[in-house]
Amino acid sequence: MDRSTTGLYESGVLDGLLGDTLHPGGIELSKRLAEVAQITRNASVLDIASGKGHTASFLCRQYGCKVVGIDSSFNMVAWAQERVEAEKLTHMVQFLAADAENLPFPGCQFDVVICECSFSLFRDKEKAAGEIWRVLRFGGRLALADIFLRREVTPELKAQLNSIPCLAQAQGLTDYLRVLEQAGFQDILVEDHSRELKKIAWEAAISYGSLQGFLTKLTAESGVTLSTQAYLDFVKKGKPGYALIAATKRRV
């Protein structure tokens, strides 16, 4: 994940819409991910792109599992660490700065890997999926939730959305499934949670008076620039949705 991406999330401009979880669906969708991932008390969980540590601390409190959270942002790691220290959870969760495409763990270490609204951000999704498969134990589960595109979008239009990388780097649902299957995952489950993405768009327009108001705020506070027309064209042509995907690492 590049610096422009981390800068957008570190700016805080998205906090009013997404809260501490920094993803559509909030903690309720995190609960659903935990259900399909079959997290238990004795599970060892890797939270990729753990952000401010909201989901990691929730999993520890709710299920009593051990969690390792990684994020490419040193600031996010520091904020997450402060959270678990305040909640007295440091014996159950730890955070470190790391790259999802080069996970700093030995093979077969985790029972569960979760990845919320971040798989779309990885430039080399095939490598990230392979790394996730590598660090999971056999029988382990991956559960991710992310933006997908229902229709093809031209590279030129995607380039205009580079300031919102979760859209610019999103792919079709079939592309995600292909990447996971090629990495070796099986028993793939898909659930459509696109209503959560629509809710975010609606709340953005309400909170800032209009879509243009939100984009102006985004530009002012995060330093990114974005054309309203380019965004509208992207949404019209790509018809983005939001999906939960779960899969299992089986022995071949």
Short mmCIF file of the C-alpha atoms (twelve columns), coordinates in Angstrom:
data_MODEL
# 
_entry.id   MODEL 
# 
loop_
_atom_site.group_PDB 
_atom_site.id 
_atom_site.type_symbol 
_atom_site.label_atom_id 
_atom_site.label_alt_id 
_atom_site.label_comp_id 
_atom_site.label_asym_id 
_atom_site.label_seq_id 
_atom_site.Cartn_x 
_atom_site.Cartn_y 
_atom_site.Cartn_z 
_atom_site.pdbx_PDB_model_num 
ATOM 1   C CA . MET A 1   0.000   0.000   0.000   1 
ATOM 2   C CA . ASP A 2   1.556   3.312   -1.040  1 
ATOM 3   C CA . ARG A 3   1.941   6.523   0.941   1 
ATOM 4   C CA . SER A 4   -0.978  8.287   -0.767  1 
ATOM 5   C CA . THR A 5   -3.278  5.527   0.446   1 
ATOM 6   C CA . THR A 6   -2.110  5.569   4.047   1 
ATOM 7   C CA . GLY A 7   -2.223  9.362   4.025   1 
ATOM 8   C CA . LEU A 8   -5.916  9.315   3.089   1 
ATOM 9   C CA . TYR A 9   -6.806  7.066   6.025   1 
ATOM 10  C CA . GLU A 10  -4.486  8.842   8.454   1 
ATOM 11  C CA . SER A 11  -6.036  12.223  7.621   1 
ATOM 12  C CA . GLY A 12  -9.186  11.417  9.607   1 
ATOM 13  C CA . VAL A 13  -11.499 12.721  6.891   1 
ATOM 14  C CA . LEU A 14  -13.106 9.275   6.577   1 
ATOM 15  C CA . ASP A 15  -13.591 8.781   10.319  1 
ATOM 16  C CA . GLY A 16  -16.908 10.626  10.392  1 
ATOM 17  C CA . LEU A 17  -18.349 8.221   7.828   1 
ATOM 18  C CA . LEU A 18  -16.611 4.963   8.692   1 
ATOM 19  C CA . GLY A 19  -15.882 5.362   12.397  1 
ATOM 20  C CA . ASP A 20  -12.914 3.647   14.036  1 
ATOM 21  C CA . THR A 21  -13.400 0.494   11.965  1 
ATOM 22  C CA . LEU A 22  -12.604 2.433   8.749   1 
ATOM 23  C CA . HIS A 23  -14.738 0.118   6.613   1 
ATOM 24  C CA . PRO A 24  -18.379 -0.139  5.458   1 
ATOM 25  C CA . GLY A 25  -20.646 -2.162  7.717   1 
ATOM 26  C CA . GLY A 26  -18.755 -1.274  10.866  1 
ATOM 27  C CA . ILE A 27  -18.442 -3.728  13.719  1 
ATOM 28  C CA . GLU A 28  -21.620 -5.585  12.690  1 
ATOM 29  C CA . LEU A 29  -19.980 -6.735  9.472   1 
ATOM 30  C CA . SER A 30  -16.835 -7.583  11.448  1 
ATOM 31  C CA . LYS A 31  -19.024 -9.876  13.561  1 
ATOM 32  C CA . ARG A 32  -20.237 -11.589 10.401  1 
ATOM 33  C CA . LEU A 33  -16.652 -12.047 9.215   1 
ATOM 34  C CA . ALA A 34  -15.817 -13.653 12.554  1 
ATOM 35  C CA . GLU A 35  -18.788 -16.008 12.182  1 
ATOM 36  C CA . VAL A 36  -17.895 -17.232 8.703   1 
ATOM 37  C CA . ALA A 37  -14.230 -17.474 9.695   1 
ATOM 38  C CA . GLN A 38  -15.313 -19.719 12.578  1 
ATOM 39  C CA . ILE A 39  -13.182 -17.898 15.146  1 
ATOM 40  C CA . THR A 40  -12.951 -19.726 18.472  1 
ATOM 41  C CA . ARG A 41  -11.357 -18.982 21.831  1 
ATOM 42  C CA . ASN A 42  -8.146  -20.814 20.976  1 
ATOM 43  C CA . ALA A 43  -7.792  -19.340 17.474  1 
ATOM 44  C CA . SER A 44  -4.724  -17.468 16.320  1 
ATOM 45  C CA . VAL A 45  -5.888  -14.594 14.100  1 
ATOM 46  C CA . LEU A 46  -4.038  -12.323 11.677  1 
ATOM 47  C CA . ASP A 47  -5.779  -9.005  10.947  1 
ATOM 48  C CA . ILE A 48  -4.338  -7.550  7.726   1 
ATOM 49  C CA . ALA A 49  -4.575  -3.744  7.438   1 
ATOM 50  C CA . SER A 50  -5.679  -3.568  11.072  1 
ATOM 51  C CA . GLY A 51  -5.990  0.223   11.065  1 
ATOM 52  C CA . LYS A 52  -6.706  1.699   14.486  1 
ATOM 53  C CA . GLY A 53  -7.109  -1.752  16.021  1 
ATOM 54  C CA . HIS A 54  -10.875 -1.620  16.496  1 
ATOM 55  C CA . THR A 55  -11.625 -5.037  14.986  1 
ATOM 56  C CA . ALA A 56  -8.613  -6.704  16.626  1 
ATOM 57  C CA . SER A 57  -9.587  -5.526  20.106  1 
ATOM 58  C CA . PHE A 58  -13.209 -6.522  19.472  1 
ATOM 59  C CA . LEU A 59  -12.208 -10.059 18.477  1 
ATOM 60  C CA . CYS A 60  -10.081 -10.446 21.601  1 
ATOM 61  C CA . ARG A 61  -12.877 -9.279  23.893  1 
ATOM 62  C CA . GLN A 62  -15.662 -11.154 22.115  1 
ATOM 63  C CA . TYR A 63  -13.964 -14.488 21.443  1 
ATOM 64  C CA . GLY A 64  -10.914 -14.572 23.711  1 
ATOM 65  C CA . CYS A 65  -8.639  -15.283 20.733  1 
ATOM 66  C CA . LYS A 66  -5.078  -14.059 20.161  1 
ATOM 67  C CA . VAL A 67  -4.674  -11.492 17.366  1 
ATOM 68  C CA . VAL A 68  -1.748  -10.072 15.444  1 
ATOM 69  C CA . GLY A 69  -2.581  -6.927  13.495  1 
ATOM 70  C CA . ILE A 70  -0.430  -5.570  10.673  1 
ATOM 71  C CA . ASP A 71  -0.678  -2.267  8.851   1 
ATOM 72  C CA . SER A 72  1.563   -0.419  6.408   1 
ATOM 73  C CA . SER A 73  1.024   2.823   8.347   1 
ATOM 74  C CA . PHE A 74  3.309   3.367   11.337  1 
ATOM 75  C CA . ASN A 75  0.800   5.911   12.680  1 
ATOM 76  C CA . MET A 76  -2.037  3.391   12.535  1 
ATOM 77  C CA . VAL A 77  0.095   0.839   14.352  1 
ATOM 78  C CA . ALA A 78  0.880   3.371   17.084  1 
ATOM 79  C CA . TRP A 79  -2.787  4.349   17.470  1 
ATOM 80  C CA . ALA A 80  -3.852  0.694   17.592  1 
ATOM 81  C CA . GLN A 81  -1.241  -0.042  20.241  1 
ATOM 82  C CA . GLU A 82  -2.511  2.851   22.335  1 
ATOM 83  C CA . ARG A 83  -6.027  1.427   22.069  1 
ATOM 84  C CA . VAL A 84  -5.137  -2.036  23.354  1 
ATOM 85  C CA . GLU A 85  -2.973  -0.585  26.113  1 
ATOM 86  C CA . ALA A 86  -5.931  1.493   27.288  1 
ATOM 87  C CA . GLU A 87  -8.173  -1.576  27.103  1 
ATOM 88  C CA . LYS A 88  -5.560  -3.740  28.874  1 
ATOM 89  C CA . LEU A 89  -5.429  -6.231  26.008  1 
ATOM 90  C CA . THR A 90  -1.694  -6.213  25.291  1 
ATOM 91  C CA . HIS A 91  -1.412  -9.841  26.434  1 
ATOM 92  C CA . MET A 92  -3.849  -10.862 23.669  1 
ATOM 93  C CA . VAL A 93  -3.069  -8.629  20.699  1 
ATOM 94  C CA . GLN A 94  -0.003  -7.066  19.139  1 
ATOM 95  C CA . PHE A 95  0.499   -4.762  16.170  1 
ATOM 96  C CA . LEU A 96  3.369   -4.241  13.788  1 
ATOM 97  C CA . ALA A 97  4.074   -2.367  10.574  1 
ATOM 98  C CA . ALA A 98  4.256   -4.861  7.723   1 
ATOM 99  C CA . ASP A 99  3.420   -5.412  4.068   1 
ATOM 100 C CA . ALA A 100 0.616   -7.824  3.162   1 
ATOM 101 C CA . GLU A 101 2.519   -8.854  0.043   1 
ATOM 102 C CA . ASN A 102 5.519   -9.911  2.154   1 
ATOM 103 C CA . LEU A 103 4.153   -11.175 5.456   1 
ATOM 104 C CA . PRO A 104 6.882   -11.447 8.150   1 
ATOM 105 C CA . PHE A 105 5.657   -14.789 9.525   1 
ATOM 106 C CA . PRO A 106 6.589   -18.427 9.042   1 
ATOM 107 C CA . GLY A 107 4.220   -20.727 7.177   1 
ATOM 108 C CA . CYS A 108 1.155   -22.323 8.778   1 
ATOM 109 C CA . GLN A 109 1.075   -19.957 11.759  1 
ATOM 110 C CA . PHE A 110 -2.532  -18.677 11.862  1 
ATOM 111 C CA . ASP A 111 -5.949  -20.314 12.114  1 
ATOM 112 C CA . VAL A 112 -7.757  -17.310 10.642  1 
ATOM 113 C CA . VAL A 113 -6.831  -14.333 8.466   1 
ATOM 114 C CA . ILE A 114 -9.221  -11.408 8.152   1 
ATOM 115 C CA . CYS A 115 -8.875  -8.538  5.712   1 
ATOM 116 C CA . GLU A 116 -11.409 -5.705  5.821   1 
ATOM 117 C CA . CYS A 117 -11.687 -3.201  2.952   1 
ATOM 118 C CA . SER A 118 -8.023  -3.587  2.047   1 
ATOM 119 C CA . PHE A 119 -7.585  -6.454  -0.432  1 
ATOM 120 C CA . SER A 120 -8.658  -4.064  -3.178  1 
ATOM 121 C CA . LEU A 121 -5.737  -1.794  -2.217  1 
ATOM 122 C CA . PHE A 122 -3.016  -4.363  -2.827  1 
ATOM 123 C CA . ARG A 123 -1.220  -3.748  -6.094  1 
ATOM 124 C CA . ASP A 124 -0.157  -7.393  -6.425  1 
ATOM 125 C CA . LYS A 125 -3.270  -9.236  -5.292  1 
ATOM 126 C CA . GLU A 126 -1.931  -12.602 -6.478  1 
ATOM 127 C CA . LYS A 127 1.128   -12.248 -4.262  1 
ATOM 128 C CA . ALA A 128 -0.955  -11.106 -1.279  1 
ATOM 129 C CA . ALA A 129 -3.314  -14.079 -1.684  1 
ATOM 130 C CA . GLY A 130 -0.332  -16.435 -1.884  1 
ATOM 131 C CA . GLU A 131 1.124   -14.954 1.284   1 
ATOM 132 C CA . ILE A 132 -2.183  -15.356 3.110   1 
ATOM 133 C CA . TRP A 133 -2.412  -18.982 1.970   1 
ATOM 134 C CA . ARG A 134 1.167   -19.569 3.133   1 
ATOM 135 C CA . VAL A 135 0.714   -18.280 6.701   1 
ATOM 136 C CA . LEU A 136 -2.612  -20.074 7.251   1 
ATOM 137 C CA . ARG A 137 -2.655  -23.523 8.809   1 
ATOM 138 C CA . PHE A 138 -4.321  -26.292 6.821   1 
ATOM 139 C CA . GLY A 139 -8.039  -26.067 7.547   1 
ATOM 140 C CA . GLY A 140 -7.621  -22.368 8.311   1 
ATOM 141 C CA . ARG A 141 -10.038 -19.740 7.047   1 
ATOM 142 C CA . LEU A 142 -9.676  -16.453 5.213   1 
ATOM 143 C CA . ALA A 143 -12.507 -13.929 5.572   1 
ATOM 144 C CA . LEU A 144 -12.380 -10.636 3.703   1 
ATOM 145 C CA . ALA A 145 -14.834 -7.866  2.909   1 
ATOM 146 C CA . ASP A 146 -14.166 -5.446  0.104   1 
ATOM 147 C CA . ILE A 147 -15.321 -3.253  -2.741  1 
ATOM 148 C CA . PHE A 148 -15.826 -4.939  -6.114  1 
ATOM 149 C CA . LEU A 149 -16.846 -3.678  -9.542  1 
ATOM 150 C CA . ARG A 150 -19.832 -5.111  -11.366 1 
ATOM 151 C CA . ARG A 151 -18.680 -3.759  -14.730 1 
ATOM 152 C CA . GLU A 152 -15.360 -3.112  -16.435 1 
ATOM 153 C CA . VAL A 153 -13.919 0.395   -16.104 1 
ATOM 154 C CA . THR A 154 -11.333 1.839   -18.469 1 
ATOM 155 C CA . PRO A 155 -7.776  2.346   -17.152 1 
ATOM 156 C CA . GLU A 156 -8.109  6.046   -17.997 1 
ATOM 157 C CA . LEU A 157 -11.139 6.454   -15.739 1 
ATOM 158 C CA . LYS A 158 -9.508  4.418   -12.965 1 
ATOM 159 C CA . ALA A 159 -6.482  6.702   -13.151 1 
ATOM 160 C CA . GLN A 160 -8.720  9.664   -12.345 1 
ATOM 161 C CA . LEU A 161 -9.778  7.903   -9.126  1 
ATOM 162 C CA . ASN A 162 -6.239  7.282   -7.867  1 
ATOM 163 C CA . SER A 163 -6.937  9.547   -4.900  1 
ATOM 164 C CA . ILE A 164 -9.529  6.976   -3.730  1 
ATOM 165 C CA . PRO A 165 -7.457  3.806   -4.168  1 
ATOM 166 C CA . CYS A 166 -10.077 1.392   -2.811  1 
ATOM 167 C CA . LEU A 167 -12.108 2.286   -5.924  1 
ATOM 168 C CA . ALA A 168 -9.280  2.800   -8.404  1 
ATOM 169 C CA . GLN A 169 -7.684  -0.576  -7.623  1 
ATOM 170 C CA . ALA A 170 -10.899 -2.559  -7.127  1 
ATOM 171 C CA . GLN A 171 -11.617 -5.479  -9.455  1 
ATOM 172 C CA . GLY A 172 -14.589 -7.597  -10.406 1 
ATOM 173 C CA . LEU A 173 -15.859 -10.231 -8.014  1 
ATOM 174 C CA . THR A 174 -14.900 -13.002 -10.432 1 
ATOM 175 C CA . ASP A 175 -11.365 -11.580 -10.516 1 
ATOM 176 C CA . TYR A 176 -11.077 -11.826 -6.731  1 
ATOM 177 C CA . LEU A 177 -12.383 -15.386 -6.750  1 
ATOM 178 C CA . ARG A 178 -9.941  -16.357 -9.488  1 
ATOM 179 C CA . VAL A 179 -7.035  -14.946 -7.482  1 
ATOM 180 C CA . LEU A 180 -8.070  -16.902 -4.383  1 
ATOM 181 C CA . GLU A 181 -8.621  -20.133 -6.289  1 
ATOM 182 C CA . GLN A 182 -5.244  -19.834 -8.012  1 
ATOM 183 C CA . ALA A 183 -3.624  -19.345 -4.598  1 
ATOM 184 C CA . GLY A 184 -5.124  -22.693 -3.537  1 
ATOM 185 C CA . PHE A 185 -8.227  -21.670 -1.581  1 
ATOM 186 C CA . GLN A 186 -11.341 -23.826 -1.643  1 
ATOM 187 C CA . ASP A 187 -14.915 -23.842 -0.245  1 
ATOM 188 C CA . ILE A 188 -15.401 -20.209 -1.248  1 
ATOM 189 C CA . LEU A 189 -18.419 -18.398 0.206   1 
ATOM 190 C CA . VAL A 190 -19.664 -15.043 -1.127  1 
ATOM 191 C CA . GLU A 191 -22.215 -12.704 0.443   1 
ATOM 192 C CA . ASP A 192 -23.336 -9.395  -1.059  1 
ATOM 193 C CA . HIS A 193 -23.310 -6.505  1.432   1 
ATOM 194 C CA . SER A 194 -23.543 -3.697  -1.115  1 
ATOM 195 C CA . ARG A 195 -26.214 -1.954  0.957   1 
ATOM 196 C CA . GLU A 196 -23.440 -0.968  3.371   1 
ATOM 197 C CA . LEU A 197 -21.584 0.837   0.593   1 
ATOM 198 C CA . LYS A 198 -24.754 2.634   -0.502  1 
ATOM 199 C CA . LYS A 199 -25.308 3.683   3.104   1 
ATOM 200 C CA . ILE A 200 -21.844 5.291   3.202   1 
ATOM 201 C CA . ALA A 201 -22.530 7.257   0.014   1 
ATOM 202 C CA . TRP A 202 -25.872 8.448   1.354   1 
ATOM 203 C CA . GLU A 203 -24.379 9.496   4.698   1 
ATOM 204 C CA . ALA A 204 -21.581 11.369  2.908   1 
ATOM 205 C CA . ALA A 205 -24.111 13.449  0.976   1 
ATOM 206 C CA . ILE A 206 -26.218 14.098  4.090   1 
ATOM 207 C CA . SER A 207 -23.294 14.927  6.400   1 
ATOM 208 C CA . TYR A 208 -21.585 17.337  4.002   1 
ATOM 209 C CA . GLY A 209 -24.652 18.785  2.292   1 
ATOM 210 C CA . SER A 210 -23.864 17.170  -1.046  1 
ATOM 211 C CA . LEU A 211 -21.442 14.836  -2.746  1 
ATOM 212 C CA . GLN A 212 -19.474 17.877  -3.890  1 
ATOM 213 C CA . GLY A 213 -19.272 19.013  -0.264  1 
ATOM 214 C CA . PHE A 214 -17.760 15.702  0.772   1 
ATOM 215 C CA . LEU A 215 -15.236 15.739  -2.063  1 
ATOM 216 C CA . THR A 216 -14.253 19.297  -1.169  1 
ATOM 217 C CA . LYS A 217 -13.691 18.229  2.441   1 
ATOM 218 C CA . LEU A 218 -11.695 15.230  1.253   1 
ATOM 219 C CA . THR A 219 -9.473  17.427  -0.873  1 
ATOM 220 C CA . ALA A 220 -8.930  20.024  1.841   1 
ATOM 221 C CA . GLU A 221 -8.051  17.653  4.675   1 
ATOM 222 C CA . SER A 222 -6.242  14.807  2.936   1 
ATOM 223 C CA . GLY A 223 -4.480  16.682  0.161   1 
ATOM 224 C CA . VAL A 224 -5.955  14.520  -2.603  1 
ATOM 225 C CA . THR A 225 -7.753  15.945  -5.605  1 
ATOM 226 C CA . LEU A 226 -10.779 14.399  -7.205  1 
ATOM 227 C CA . SER A 227 -13.152 15.404  -9.951  1 
ATOM 228 C CA . THR A 228 -16.804 15.037  -9.027  1 
ATOM 229 C CA . GLN A 229 -17.623 14.151  -12.623 1 
ATOM 230 C CA . ALA A 230 -14.930 11.453  -12.701 1 
ATOM 231 C CA . TYR A 231 -16.357 9.949   -9.515  1 
ATOM 232 C CA . LEU A 232 -19.906 9.969   -10.890 1 
ATOM 233 C CA . ASP A 233 -18.729 8.433   -14.181 1 
ATOM 234 C CA . PHE A 234 -16.871 5.735   -12.283 1 
ATOM 235 C CA . VAL A 235 -19.887 4.840   -10.135 1 
ATOM 236 C CA . LYS A 236 -22.203 4.821   -13.164 1 
ATOM 237 C CA . LYS A 237 -19.942 2.633   -15.289 1 
ATOM 238 C CA . GLY A 238 -18.362 0.394   -12.655 1 
ATOM 239 C CA . LYS A 239 -21.395 0.038   -10.365 1 
ATOM 240 C CA . PRO A 240 -19.264 -0.772  -7.296  1 
ATOM 241 C CA . GLY A 241 -20.576 -3.156  -4.674  1 
ATOM 242 C CA . TYR A 242 -19.341 -4.590  -1.399  1 
ATOM 243 C CA . ALA A 243 -18.923 -8.288  -0.709  1 
ATOM 244 C CA . LEU A 244 -17.865 -10.668 2.026   1 
ATOM 245 C CA . ILE A 245 -15.720 -13.552 0.786   1 
ATOM 246 C CA . ALA A 246 -14.605 -16.511 2.880   1 
ATOM 247 C CA . ALA A 247 -12.418 -19.437 1.851   1 
ATOM 248 C CA . THR A 248 -10.531 -22.386 3.343   1 
ATOM 249 C CA . LYS A 249 -6.968  -23.637 2.983   1 
ATOM 250 C CA . ARG A 250 -7.317  -27.354 2.269   1 
ATOM 251 C CA . ARG A 251 -4.680  -29.979 1.707   1 
ATOM 252 C CA . VAL A 252 -4.454  -30.783 -1.993  1 
# 
